[in-house]
Amino acid sequence: MRETSRRTWQNCLYTVNGSGEVQEIWSHLDYLCVGSEGPGPHRVRISPYDPERRIWLVNETFHQIYVFSNDGGELLATYGEKGVLGDDETHFGRPQDVAFLPDGRILIADGLDNHRVMIMDNEMNYLGEFGGYGDGPGQFNTIHAIGIGPEGRIFVLDRAGGEVNLFRTTDDPAVIEFEQSIGAPLTLPLDIIVNENDFWITDLGPLRFINFDFEGNIKYTWLVPRELPDGYLEVHTFSVDADDNLYGGDNQYGRTQKFVPKPGADPELLIESPWVAR
């Protein structure tokens, strides 16, 4: 991973079906990654409130965010200036994630250099921001992922800080307020899915899934195997589909694995698909 001079950016984006079979290779978009000497694309998201199902791609290394049509045929928008780190209203510093509020606002985890969450309207105009570097209430060391929950809850993962910061929306669209930090026993939280009454975190050290209630109490945890052929080095990202199948992406082994619920599994121990306002 560190020998970037030997790296070839090829087939950076492709689609697969539920069986893992490649359906389309969007090689026409490889140019967006060429020349990157860092991780490159970090996160892919789709807003559950967007009828066009546009695709958002966060490019950490180039400090940019791209928006594509759902079929990948058209690059609709580019935010940030390629290779230019900045902390103003239109630049990013190694962004990590993007999340979508039910009212149309967009949250940008501008996380590794700027340690902030940017609040944008539905046209990506800057409204405000929250966070900042530090160990105080509502501050961050490195922001790695964002999860949205019911009743205005916003969960922001501080990877290096080893905690999750919980915020709430307010009546002011430019203001989001800190509520509490959820720390121990997290060491290096990586990704989050928020459900109706709780949330799940992947953590590294040990490698595991942890289920919390909204007050920060642990409900359940299970260790992730490291042994091959189905082990992980880290569960860098994960998602769940409508049939409760779990997909875990490992950026160290460079693969995604699919897991299906065991017959008769306790529903309370299954991760549900991410919460969406109805």
C-alpha positions in Angstrom: 0.0 0.0 0.0 2.9 2.4 0.6 4.7 1.7 -2.8 2.5 4.3 -4.5 5.0 4.7 -7.4 3.9 1.2 -8.6 0.2 1.8 -8.2 -2.1 1.8 -11.3 -5.5 3.4 -10.9 -7.7 1.1 -13.0 -11.4 0.0 -12.6 -11.8 2.3 -9.6 -15.6 2.1 -9.7 -17.7 -0.9 -10.7 -21.0 -2.4 -9.9 -21.9 -5.9 -8.7 -25.1 -7.8 -8.1 -26.2 -9.5 -4.9 -24.1 -12.5 -5.7 -20.9 -10.5 -6.1 -20.8 -10.8 -9.9 -19.4 -7.7 -11.7 -22.1 -6.0 -13.8 -20.5 -2.8 -15.1 -17.0 -1.3 -14.9 -17.0 2.5 -15.0 -13.5 2.8 -16.4 -14.4 6.1 -18.0 -14.2 7.6 -14.5 -10.7 6.3 -13.7 -9.2 9.7 -14.6 -10.6 11.0 -11.3 -8.2 8.8 -9.4 -5.1 8.9 -11.6 -2.1 10.5 -10.0 -3.2 10.0 -6.5 -0.3 9.2 -4.1 -2.6 8.5 -1.2 -5.8 6.4 -0.5 -7.8 8.1 -3.2 -11.6 7.3 -3.0 -12.6 6.9 0.6 -16.4 6.6 0.6 -19.4 6.1 -1.7 -22.9 7.3 -0.6 -26.4 7.7 -2.0 -29.0 9.9 -0.3 -32.1 7.9 0.7 -34.1 11.0 0.0 -32.9 11.6 -3.5 -35.3 10.3 -6.2 -32.5 10.4 -8.8 -30.3 8.2 -6.5 -27.2 10.2 -7.4 -23.9 8.8 -6.3 -21.5 10.7 -4.1 -17.8 9.8 -4.1 -15.4 11.2 -1.5 -11.8 11.5 -2.8 -9.7 11.9 0.3 -6.3 12.5 -1.4 -7.5 15.1 -3.9 -9.7 17.0 -1.3 -12.7 16.6 -3.6 -16.2 15.2 -3.7 -17.8 14.1 -6.9 -21.5 13.5 -7.7 -22.5 11.1 -10.6 -25.7 10.1 -12.2 -26.9 6.8 -10.8 -25.8 4.9 -13.9 -22.3 6.5 -13.7 -22.7 8.0 -17.2 -22.4 11.6 -16.2 -20.3 13.5 -13.7 -22.8 16.0 -12.4 -20.7 18.1 -10.0 -17.3 18.4 -8.4 -16.7 20.1 -5.1 -13.3 21.2 -3.8 -10.2 22.1 -5.8 -8.1 19.1 -6.9 -5.0 18.8 -4.8 -5.7 22.0 -2.9 -6.1 21.7 0.9 -8.2 24.5 2.4 -10.5 25.2 5.3 -12.9 27.8 3.9 -16.4 27.3 2.6 -15.5 25.7 -0.7 -12.4 23.7 0.1 -11.7 20.5 2.1 -8.9 18.9 4.0 -8.9 15.2 3.3 -12.7 14.7 3.5 -13.9 11.3 4.8 -17.7 11.0 4.5 -20.9 12.6 3.4 -24.3 12.2 5.1 -27.9 13.4 4.3 -30.5 14.9 6.6 -34.2 14.4 6.0 -34.7 18.1 5.3 -32.2 18.1 2.4 -29.2 19.4 4.2 -25.8 17.7 3.5 -23.1 17.1 6.1 -19.5 16.8 5.0 -17.0 15.0 7.3 -14.0 17.2 6.5 -12.1 15.1 8.8 -8.4 14.4 8.7 -7.0 17.9 8.4 -9.8 20.3 9.3 -11.5 18.2 12.0 -14.9 19.7 11.2 -18.3 18.8 9.9 -19.6 21.2 7.3 -23.3 21.9 7.0 -24.5 22.5 3.5 -27.9 23.1 2.0 -29.4 20.8 -0.7 -27.5 22.8 -3.4 -24.2 22.4 -1.5 -24.1 26.0 -0.4 -22.3 26.5 2.9 -24.5 27.1 6.0 -22.1 26.5 8.9 -19.9 24.0 10.6 -19.2 22.3 13.9 -16.4 20.5 15.6 -12.8 21.6 15.5 -9.5 20.0 16.7 -9.2 19.0 20.3 -10.3 16.7 23.1 -13.0 18.9 24.5 -16.8 18.4 24.2 -17.8 18.2 20.6 -14.2 18.4 19.3 -12.3 15.8 17.2 -8.9 14.3 16.4 -9.9 12.7 13.1 -13.5 12.5 11.8 -14.0 9.2 9.9 -17.7 8.6 9.4 -21.1 10.1 10.1 -24.4 8.4 10.9 -27.9 10.0 11.0 -30.6 8.8 13.4 -34.1 9.7 14.5 -35.1 12.8 16.4 -32.3 14.9 14.9 -29.5 12.7 16.1 -26.1 13.0 14.3 -23.4 10.5 15.3 -19.8 11.5 14.3 -16.9 9.0 14.7 -13.6 10.3 16.0 -11.3 7.6 14.8 -8.0 8.8 16.5 -10.0 10.1 19.5 -11.6 6.7 20.1 -15.1 8.0 20.6 -18.4 8.8 19.0 -19.8 12.4 19.4 -23.5 12.7 19.4 -25.1 16.0 18.2 -28.6 17.2 17.6 -30.1 19.4 14.9 -31.8 22.7 16.1 -34.3 25.1 14.7 -31.5 27.0 13.0 -30.3 25.1 9.9 -26.8 26.5 10.4 -26.5 25.3 14.0 -26.0 21.7 15.2 -25.5 21.3 19.0 -23.3 18.8 20.9 -25.0 16.4 23.2 -22.6 13.8 24.5 -19.5 11.7 23.8 -19.5 7.9 23.8 -16.0 6.6 24.4 -14.8 3.6 26.3 -14.3 0.9 25.3 -13.7 2.2 21.7 -10.2 2.3 20.5 -10.3 3.0 16.7 -13.9 3.3 15.5 -14.2 3.0 11.8 -17.8 3.1 10.5 -21.4 3.3 11.9 -24.9 2.3 11.1 -27.8 3.9 13.1 -31.0 2.1 13.5 -34.4 3.1 15.0 -33.4 2.6 18.7 -29.6 2.0 18.7 -26.4 2.0 16.6 -23.6 -0.3 15.5 -19.9 0.6 15.3 -16.9 -1.3 13.8 -13.9 -0.9 16.0 -10.2 -1.9 15.6 -8.3 -3.2 18.6 -9.8 -5.7 19.0 -11.6 -6.0 15.6 -15.3 -6.2 16.4 -18.8 -4.9 16.0 -20.3 -3.1 19.0 -24.0 -2.3 19.5 -24.9 0.7 21.7 -28.2 2.2 22.7 -28.6 6.0 22.3 -27.4 6.6 25.9 -24.1 5.0 25.1 -24.7 1.7 26.9 -23.3 -1.4 25.3 -26.0 -3.9 24.3 -24.0 -6.5 22.4 -20.6 -7.1 20.8 -19.0 -9.7 18.6 -15.4 -10.2 17.5 -14.6 -10.4 13.8 -12.3 -13.3 12.8 -8.9 -12.5 11.4 -8.1 -15.9 10.1 -8.3 -16.5 6.3 -10.1 -17.3 4.1 -13.0 -15.2 5.5 -11.1 -13.1 8.0 -10.6 -9.3 8.1 -7.7 -7.0 8.9 -10.3 -4.2 9.5 -14.0 -3.7 8.7 -13.4 -0.2 7.3 -16.9 0.2 6.1 -20.1 -1.8 6.3 -23.7 -1.7 5.1 -26.9 -3.8 5.3 -29.5 -4.3 2.6 -33.3 -4.7 2.8 -32.9 -8.5 3.3 -30.6 -8.0 6.3 -27.6 -9.2 4.5 -24.4 -7.6 5.8 -21.6 -6.3 3.6 -18.2 -5.6 5.2 -15.5 -3.9 3.2 -11.8 -4.5 4.2 -9.5 -1.8 2.7 -6.4 -3.8 3.8 -7.3 -7.0 2.0 -9.0 -5.0 -0.7 -12.3 -6.9 -0.8 -15.9 -6.9 0.4 -17.6 -10.0 2.0 -21.3 -10.7 2.2 -22.9 -12.4 5.3 -26.4 -13.6 5.5 -28.5 -14.0 8.7 -28.4 -17.5 10.3 -31.8 -19.2 10.2 -33.6 -18.5 13.5 -31.2 -15.7 14.4 -32.4 -13.3 17.2 -33.6 -10.2 15.4 -32.3 -8.1 18.3 -28.8 -9.2 17.3 -29.0 -8.3 13.7 -27.8 -5.1 12.2 -30.6 -3.4 10.3 -30.3 -1.2 7.2 -29.5 2.4 8.1 -32.3 4.5 9.6 -34.3 6.6 7.1 -37.1 9.1 8.0 -40.5 8.0 6.8 
